[in-house]
Amino acid sequence: MSLNERLAPGLAPDEARLPEHARYRDEGRSVRFDECNRSGTMRAAAVLRHAQDLAWQHSETLQYGRAWYESRGVGWVVRSVDLLIDQPPRSNEAMMGTTALVGFRHVMARRRTRLFGSAGRVIADATIDWVMTDQNGRPVRFPIEFEPFVAEVGASFTPEKIPVEPTGDTAGVTVTVPLRVADFDPLGHVNNAAWLEIAEEALSAVAPAQLGATRRRIRLEYLGLTTGAAVRCTVRSVANEARVDILDEGGTALVRALFNVVA
């Protein structure tokens, strides 16, 4: 999708073709004070937390609540994010959120999640790829109950990938970021939004201009789990672009992230 399509009010092109129950809408949202940075605007990680909440609300309306997943020993984890933020809202600003299941692929599902401000302005547009896993974190096929819904949506997608190696020869700056108890979710994983906060913590030390831009594109690919006490973030920044590679203390890749200031 083009930049203009991603920021156009109303339904995105991949949402418009869907059956009604593949989409979900929540008009009762607002920006909490604790979701904002020092300038009083909403943090990027807060967008991902709203997206996660919208996904669960939608799943529950489809009768796939937490108890349903627990009884089958399966769950969802985020595999990748492509997030576009435009003029982040300020504390207490009212928002409306939408999420839609726009495609399925083997063990994966793709959601388009959007946050809207006053007069229908698009605050954020996110493509989020989720992977279904078993209790040991291994990818598994969907339960048979999903098959009619997958067929009804009738669309696949190409998973988001970030190149293994950085482009160019820009030297990296490595920052060690401790992991907090609050970074871990009920599954014992560092939450996908927490990983964005960790990447931005490293950016703040190397390329702080990335964090204050009015319009930003953020792409993340989640690669592995960690139980360590800290991670090493290598930041490479040139002009309006930055890359953050997050590794555990043993050198195993955990997250790749690309940040762009968009004109």
Buried (B, 14 or more C-beta within 10 A) or exposed (E): BEBEEBBBEEBBEBBEEBEEEBBBBBEEBEBEEEBBBEEEBBBBBBBBBBBBBBBBBBBBEBEBEEEBBEEBEBBBBBBBBBBBBBBBBEBEBEBBBBBBBBBBBEBBBBBBBBBBBEEEEBBBBBBBBBBBBEEEBEEBEBBEEBEEBBEEBEBEBEEBEBEEEBEEEBEBBEBEBEBEEEBBBEBEBBBBBBBBBBBBBBBBEBBEEBBEBEBBBBBBBBBEBBEBEEBBBBBBBEEBBBBBBBBBEEEBEBBBBBBBBBE
